[in-house]
Amino acid sequence: MQTSLLKRIAWIFAALVLVLVLAGTLGLHLATKSLKAKVEQALGQESEVGELVLGWSAIEIRNIRIHAPQGWPSQDTLRAEKIIIEPDLRGLLSSQVKLQRITVEGGYLSILRSREGNVRLLPSMLDKPAEEAEKQAPAMPVSIGLIVLNSSVVEFFDASIRKTPHKLRLEQMHARIEDLQFPALDQK
């Protein structure tokens, strides 16, 4: 009698653990899918995200690409084989976004200096019309502890010199940028 009761409790416990594991796996899959859609939305309509992997301490974005708008001198404004974002977990309790580290592997960025001398980058994210920008909720301040670029390429196109932009290409870049603070941009 005692043995059958222990077996029954063990089976119930095993079934409960299995249900929790399945629910956790399904929840993680749905959260990853939702987060991927939000990342693509934040990057703009011209963006593609190959895969998004959620880990215990980091988010890994693989094969990210932002296509260039018409008239841009290259096919893409941004590409990366892999971007690893490590959030500052203590920052979740504050009213600002805090990221401990962003690592970019195999990145590409194109920058355009216009005929008028204005420098433009990531136009799908940064050149939003005023009406669209007003509709969005005010941005939160963002703090990034460290950005690391590994094996990256930057192409600088200068259209202020001649009609066909002059291209300067920097390859195999390895860089570290520390302590970036972005304001909320909710004031002039």
Steps between C-alpha positions, in 0.01 A plus 500: 500500500777740599704415187209564262434838664868596457489388135185703443660812656815449288291473181300810591821689575659384169186603307500839672867557413433398138203739473711784646787431258262493203326820613836671550621393156179621335514828694864557397414427136208746504708766680782461246256534209342810655839658577622434143193681360559794734870522403405503129238767568751716691757466220251606233321347205822441308642266764541124520594293803613146422478351847463619856625283787411575862752386758517531877723806491492622139298540182669389179381638167633317195505614137356846549466725197356844432457566128597843372233739373481595134785729399738370769846414360506142640252213527483505880536757774572236765585129508637270763564129523439510873412759765509396865320730743565455872250701707580641842248307709507765775389749236166322471401667826572852373318724253777478242634231271841378617712268289820359640659404168424476128732285288478521120662222296544544124323836490455744213391865518466750216508874566409767245613861496249684282569769244407759766752352745249325730613162632232228490497151637224246560235710322221246558546548876622859536335691212136449602249767394389739776140370497617142553743600776224688688274191497759289681528494877789707635826307492661389823859593582743229392833422665751263334807394697705359210465446125752264339541472123682195365591445133273782389489725192406867477442663163493881492348651185574868442260663250617852588805459276336376181166377369598134523593460869866434577533177704738451792496140631640396837533121532577258783411761760535410864374772730382558856265782596434549871238678711243626251204698633206582273245752630128434485464761222171615651615865517657748258 
